[in-house]
Amino acid sequence: MRMSEYKLFAQRVGLVGITTAIVSLRGLIIIPILTKTLGADAYGVWSVIIHLAIIASGALWD
């Protein structure tokens, strides 16, 4: 591997790592905003609907 290829590879690996970290931390950022905006009861309803949609979409692909 030449140095330029190694540098490009390292940049891409770094970008994937940063993107993964941001996606992982997304929940920590959005949950307080949703609970403050919606309130605890409405957030619970929203959460149930989202999880049912996730389960239904998984059932469609099996």
DRENTORKOL-3810 file (N, C-alpha, C; in nm, 4 decimals):
REM DRENTORKOL-3810
@n.u->0.0829; n.v->-0.1176; n.w->0.0000; ca.u->0.0000; ca.v->0.0000; ca.w->0.0000; c.u->0.0877; c.v->0.1244; c.w->0.0000
@n.u->0.0558; n.v->0.2139; n.w->-0.0863; ca.u->0.1281; ca.v->0.3401; ca.w->-0.0869; c.u->0.0752; c.v->0.4296; c.w->0.0244
@n.u->0.1502; n.v->0.5315; n.w->0.0556; ca.u->0.1131; ca.v->0.6212; ca.w->0.1651; c.u->-0.0201; c.v->0.6905; c.w->0.1373
@n.u->-0.0446; n.v->0.7328; n.w->0.0137; ca.u->-0.1702; ca.v->0.8015; ca.w->-0.0169; c.u->-0.2893; c.v->0.7080; c.w->-0.0015
@n.u->-0.2728; n.v->0.5814; n.w->-0.0376; ca.u->-0.3801; ca.v->0.4846; ca.w->-0.0204; c.u->-0.4065; c.v->0.4593; c.w->0.1279
@n.u->-0.2996; n.v->0.4527; n.w->0.2068; ca.u->-0.3136; ca.v->0.4331; ca.w->0.3507; c.u->-0.3843; c.v->0.5528; c.w->0.4136
@n.u->-0.3484; n.v->0.6723; n.w->0.3713; ca.u->-0.4096; ca.v->0.7936; ca.w->0.4257; c.u->-0.5589; c.v->0.7971; c.w->0.3920
@n.u->-0.5960; n.v->0.7632; n.w->0.2697; ca.u->-0.7357; ca.v->0.7600; ca.w->0.2289; c.u->-0.8122; c.v->0.6554; c.w->0.3099
@n.u->-0.7513; n.v->0.5383; n.w->0.3291; ca.u->-0.8126; ca.v->0.4334; ca.w->0.4083; c.u->-0.8353; c.v->0.4791; c.w->0.5518
@n.u->-0.7362; n.v->0.5427; n.w->0.6123; ca.u->-0.7474; ca.v->0.5910; ca.w->0.7498; c.u->-0.8561; c.v->0.6976; c.w->0.7616
@n.u->-0.8676; n.v->0.7858; n.w->0.6641; ca.u->-0.9713; ca.v->0.8890; ca.w->0.6659; c.u->-1.1101; c.v->0.8262; c.w->0.6589
@n.u->-1.1258; n.v->0.7268; n.w->0.5743; ca.u->-1.2556; ca.v->0.6604; ca.w->0.5609; c.u->-1.2929; c.v->0.5844; c.w->0.6877
@n.u->-1.1969; n.v->0.5177; n.w->0.7488; ca.u->-1.2229; ca.v->0.4473; ca.w->0.8744; c.u->-1.2614; c.v->0.5473; c.w->0.9831
@n.u->-1.1923; n.v->0.6599; n.w->0.9879; ca.u->-1.2254; ca.v->0.7640; ca.w->1.0850; c.u->-1.3656; c.v->0.8189; c.w->1.0635
@n.u->-1.4033; n.v->0.8394; n.w->0.9383; ca.u->-1.5364; ca.v->0.8900; ca.w->0.9075; c.u->-1.6445; c.v->0.7917; c.w->0.9497
@n.u->-1.6217; n.v->0.6646; n.w->0.9258; ca.u->-1.7177; ca.v->0.5624; ca.w->0.9676; c.u->-1.7286; c.v->0.5607; c.w->1.1198
@n.u->-1.6178; n.v->0.5728; n.w->1.1894; ca.u->-1.6195; ca.v->0.5747; ca.w->1.3353; c.u->-1.6952; c.v->0.6942; c.w->1.3910
@n.u->-1.6728; n.v->0.8110; n.w->1.3347; ca.u->-1.7424; ca.v->0.9321; ca.w->1.3795; c.u->-1.8917; c.v->0.9208; c.w->1.3524
@n.u->-1.9276; n.v->0.8724; n.w->1.2352; ca.u->-2.0685; ca.v->0.8567; ca.w->1.2000; c.u->-2.1376; c.v->0.7580; c.w->1.2940
@n.u->-2.0723; n.v->0.6482; n.w->1.3246; ca.u->-2.1284; ca.v->0.5494; ca.w->1.4169; c.u->-2.1487; c.v->0.6094; c.w->1.5554
@n.u->-2.0537; n.v->0.6882; n.w->1.6013; ca.u->-2.0665; ca.v->0.7519; ca.w->1.7328; c.u->-2.1838; c.v->0.8490; c.w->1.7356
@n.u->-2.2005; n.v->0.9273; n.w->1.6307; ca.u->-2.3111; ca.v->1.0232; ca.w->1.6245; c.u->-2.4452; c.v->0.9510; c.w->1.6254
@n.u->-2.4567; n.v->0.8455; n.w->1.5464; ca.u->-2.5820; ca.v->0.7691; ca.w->1.5423; c.u->-2.6099; c.v->0.7058; c.w->1.6779
@n.u->-2.5075; n.v->0.6578; n.w->1.7461; ca.u->-2.5263; ca.v->0.5963; ca.w->1.8769; c.u->-2.5706; c.v->0.6977; c.w->1.9814
@n.u->-2.5211; n.v->0.8197; n.w->1.9730; ca.u->-2.5554; ca.v->0.9231; ca.w->2.0706; c.u->-2.6856; c.v->0.9960; c.w->2.0386
@n.u->-2.7423; n.v->0.9690; n.w->1.9235; ca.u->-2.8648; ca.v->1.0367; ca.w->1.8806; c.u->-2.9765; c.v->1.0212; c.w->1.9833
@n.u->-2.9927; n.v->0.9016; n.w->2.0388; ca.u->-3.0974; ca.v->0.8778; ca.w->2.1374; c.u->-3.0799; c.v->0.9607; c.w->2.2625
@n.u->-2.9562; n.v->0.9780; n.w->2.3052; ca.u->-2.9310; ca.v->1.0577; ca.w->2.4248; c.u->-2.9657; c.v->1.2048; c.w->2.4044
@n.u->-2.9617; n.v->1.2481; n.w->2.2812; ca.u->-2.9916; ca.v->1.3880; ca.w->2.2513; c.u->-3.1409; c.v->1.4081; c.w->2.2299
@n.u->-3.2061; n.v->1.3172; n.w->2.1598; ca.u->-3.3456; ca.v->1.3392; ca.w->2.1198; c.u->-3.4461; c.v->1.3040; c.w->2.2292
@n.u->-3.4159; n.v->1.2099; n.w->2.3169; ca.u->-3.5129; ca.v->1.1702; ca.w->2.4193; c.u->-3.5482; c.v->1.2858; c.w->2.5137
@n.u->-3.4516; n.v->1.3596; n.w->2.5668; ca.u->-3.4914; ca.v->1.4721; ca.w->2.6528; c.u->-3.5727; c.v->1.5791; c.w->2.5792
@n.u->-3.5422; n.v->1.6005; n.w->2.4534; ca.u->-3.6180; ca.v->1.6994; ca.w->2.3753; c.u->-3.7616; c.v->1.6511; c.w->2.3561
@n.u->-3.7782; n.v->1.5241; n.w->2.3226; ca.u->-3.9129; ca.v->1.4706; ca.w->2.3023; c.u->-3.9945; c.v->1.4692; c.w->2.4310
@n.u->-3.9341; n.v->1.4291; n.w->2.5414; ca.u->-4.0103; ca.v->1.4241; ca.w->2.6656; c.u->-4.0491; c.v->1.5636; c.w->2.7129
@n.u->-3.9631; n.v->1.6613; n.w->2.6890; ca.u->-3.9973; ca.v->1.7979; ca.w->2.7282; c.u->-4.1064; c.v->1.8538; c.w->2.6371
@n.u->-4.0978; n.v->1.8247; n.w->2.5084; ca.u->-4.1940; ca.v->1.8770; ca.w->2.4120; c.u->-4.3288; c.v->1.8066; c.w->2.4227
@n.u->-4.3267; n.v->1.6746; n.w->2.4290; ca.u->-4.4504; ca.v->1.5965; ca.w->2.4271; c.u->-4.5105; c.v->1.5731; c.w->2.5653
@n.u->-4.4285; n.v->1.5683; n.w->2.6652; ca.u->-4.4740; ca.v->1.5260; ca.w->2.7968; c.u->-4.4571; c.v->1.3757; c.w->2.8087
@n.u->-4.4616; n.v->1.3265; n.w->2.9312; ca.u->-4.4339; ca.v->1.1848; ca.w->2.9551; c.u->-4.5383; c.v->1.0934; c.w->2.8919
@n.u->-4.6659; n.v->1.1291; n.w->2.9034; ca.u->-4.7722; ca.v->1.0433; ca.w->2.8486; c.u->-4.7656; c.v->1.0347; c.w->2.6965
@n.u->-4.7553; n.v->1.1492; n.w->2.6312; ca.u->-4.7503; ca.v->1.1512; ca.w->2.4848; c.u->-4.6220; c.v->1.0854; c.w->2.4340
@n.u->-4.5116; n.v->1.1020; n.w->2.5084; ca.u->-4.3877; ca.v->1.0353; ca.w->2.4695; c.u->-4.4035; c.v->0.8832; c.w->2.4767
@n.u->-4.4741; n.v->0.8349; n.w->2.5777; ca.u->-4.4990; ca.v->0.6909; ca.w->2.5894; c.u->-4.5792; c.v->0.6387; c.w->2.4717
@n.u->-4.6816; n.v->0.7132; n.w->2.4317; ca.u->-4.7621; ca.v->0.6731; ca.w->2.3156; c.u->-4.6763; c.v->0.6737; c.w->2.1905
@n.u->-4.5972; n.v->0.7778; n.w->2.1733; ca.u->-4.5079; ca.v->0.7891; ca.w->2.0562; c.u->-4.4111; c.v->0.6711; c.w->2.0522
@n.u->-4.3558; n.v->0.6369; n.w->2.1680; ca.u->-4.2594; ca.v->0.5271; ca.w->2.1757; c.u->-4.3242; c.v->0.3942; c.w->2.1380
@n.u->-4.4448; n.v->0.3693; n.w->2.1868; ca.u->-4.5153; ca.v->0.2450; ca.w->2.1536; c.u->-4.5422; c.v->0.2379; c.w->2.0038
@n.u->-4.5870; n.v->0.3474; n.w->1.9443; ca.u->-4.6146; ca.v->0.3496; ca.w->1.7998; c.u->-4.4881; c.v->0.3225; c.w->1.7197
@n.u->-4.3782; n.v->0.3863; n.w->1.7581; ca.u->-4.2507; ca.v->0.3640; ca.w->1.6870; c.u->-4.2088; c.v->0.2182; c.w->1.6984
@n.u->-4.2183; n.v->0.1598; n.w->1.8163; ca.u->-4.1764; ca.v->0.0212; ca.w->1.8328; c.u->-4.2689; c.v->-0.0761; c.w->1.7603
@n.u->-4.3963; n.v->-0.0474; n.w->1.7586; ca.u->-4.4873; ca.v->-0.1323; ca.w->1.6804; c.u->-4.4558; c.v->-0.1247; c.w->1.5313
@n.u->-4.4201; n.v->-0.0069; n.w->1.4836; ca.u->-4.3824; ca.v->0.0078; ca.w->1.3424; c.u->-4.2546; c.v->-0.0707; c.w->1.3121
@n.u->-4.1602; n.v->-0.0683; n.w->1.4047; ca.u->-4.0361; ca.v->-0.1440; ca.w->1.3854; c.u->-4.0654; c.v->-0.2940; c.w->1.3817
@n.u->-4.1488; n.v->-0.3403; n.w->1.4739; ca.u->-4.1842; ca.v->-0.4823; ca.w->1.4776; c.u->-4.2595; c.v->-0.5224; c.w->1.3510
@n.u->-4.3537; n.v->-0.4379; n.w->1.3080; ca.u->-4.4313; ca.v->-0.4688; ca.w->1.1876; c.u->-4.3414; c.v->-0.4725; c.w->1.0643
@n.u->-4.2475; n.v->-0.3800; n.w->1.0552; ca.u->-4.1607; ca.v->-0.3805; ca.w->0.9374; c.u->-4.0705; c.v->-0.5035; c.w->0.9366
@n.u->-4.0286; n.v->-0.5480; n.w->1.0538; ca.u->-3.9480; ca.v->-0.6703; ca.w->1.0626; c.u->-4.0300; c.v->-0.7930; c.w->1.0267
@n.u->-4.1577; n.v->-0.7935; n.w->1.0640; ca.u->-4.2443; ca.v->-0.9077; ca.w->1.0331; c.u->-4.2723; c.v->-0.9177; c.w->0.8844
@n.u->-4.2738; n.v->-0.8038; n.w->0.8171; ca.u->-4.2992; ca.v->-0.8042; ca.w->0.6726; c.u->-4.1833; c.v->-0.8637; c.w->0.5941
@n.u->-4.0627; n.v->-0.8518; n.w->0.6476; ca.u->-3.9445; ca.v->-0.8987; ca.w->0.5734; c.u->-3.9042; c.v->-1.0404; c.w->0.6079
@n.u->-3.9677; n.v->-1.1005; n.w->0.7077; ca.u->-3.9322; ca.v->-1.2405; ca.w->0.7418; c.u->-4.0037; c.v->-1.3398; c.w->0.6568
END
